[in-house]
């Protein structure tokens, strides 16, 4: 019994050493051939079995994933490195904290940074595009506007109430009123916000706009949404999106070319 406990504790110690070794290797988001050889020799020399190291390997993939997305951009090299680590350990995306939506976003931002815009060939954007037009982005959106609301506020001075008959009273005294106005951002319509290599547009149930990038006077992002100002138009279009990073990166890239 004592020997069994001793062997168990020794194995746990070796597994902990293996975990620390692996953690040091993958903290940069990659695993090279030399490091793989060291891991294989450690496993063999300490008589460890791969099937009992599954939890450690999953933690290593989580660490590699967190390292790769730390700067909010995934490069082609980082993508290949993560796939290599997953294949080496025989794991899939469902085995650790991989997030497909985050991957799509950060990988797309990485491509844009390298000068390659996404091309969407299969879509449900109900817009007639030109022959040489390429769709780069399309997402659900709301178009908003500022609405001024005026509220009446009553002010009461000294007053009195005189009973005339049962159920009827007469009020005397002074009673004043004032107003206050506030602006609120309200949604006008919902639809699809889309970007091509030539134009930017919104198609909703009631509101629509489309114009070339050359007509963009400015675009700004605030907590209220994306403000897209068009030349010759007094007020900017205000768009609410679920995520602004990729469409803003596409617009910035195109208008700065």
Phi, psi and omega in degrees: 000316180296319179296323179296314180297320180297315179295321180297313181294324178294320178293319178299322178296317180293323177295322177294320177295320178296317180298317179295320178298314181294320179300320178294329180286317189265000183297342176267002177088012180212165181217110183271176184296322180297318179293322177299319179297320178296320179295317180297319179293323179295317180298315182292314184292335181254010175054045176267150178252137183302324183295335179269002180252010184304316180297321178294319180294324177295318177297324179294320178295321177297318179295318179296317179297313180298324179293320183292322184268005183301326181262011177065020178219136176244119179273170178297321179296317179293321177300313181294323179295317179296317178298322179296317179296317179298316180294321181297322180268355180069037182247158177246175181297336181280352185272350179215196190274031178298138180236110185296322180296317178294321179299313181302317182293308185290327178291320177296317177298325177294320178294317180298320178299330178271003177090017180243111180275148178294146176240119182256113183261328178252117184204171177240027177285115186276069181224140176274111182268156177289165185300320183259021182264136181243128179280122180259334184200147174203130182206156175299144182207161171238144175255133189239167173208159176274133180238129179270127180243125180257127180247138177269128179245125181272147177231126183252129174265199178295127180223164176215158181232126183247129180282127178262310176207179182299121178085357181233126178229155181242124182266135176234155180125191182252144180217121183243162180228148172221167181233155174224143182239141177223150177257135179233144177270119183237153179278132177266323185197160175238152182180217183239129173260128185225154181225132174241186177285352182236327189224163173237141183202165175224133177234113180241191179285327181235328184252139177215147169207153176202136177199159181286160180299333181295343179268358179285117178279320177193160170217136184226150179244127177224181180294342179274344179140193179266119180262114184246107184264130180253140177302134178085357179248131186295313184251145179283157170283136180245119185243136175253123181236161175289325180212136187254346191300308184292309179300323178293323178294322179294312180300314181299318181296315184292314185286344178265001177283000000 
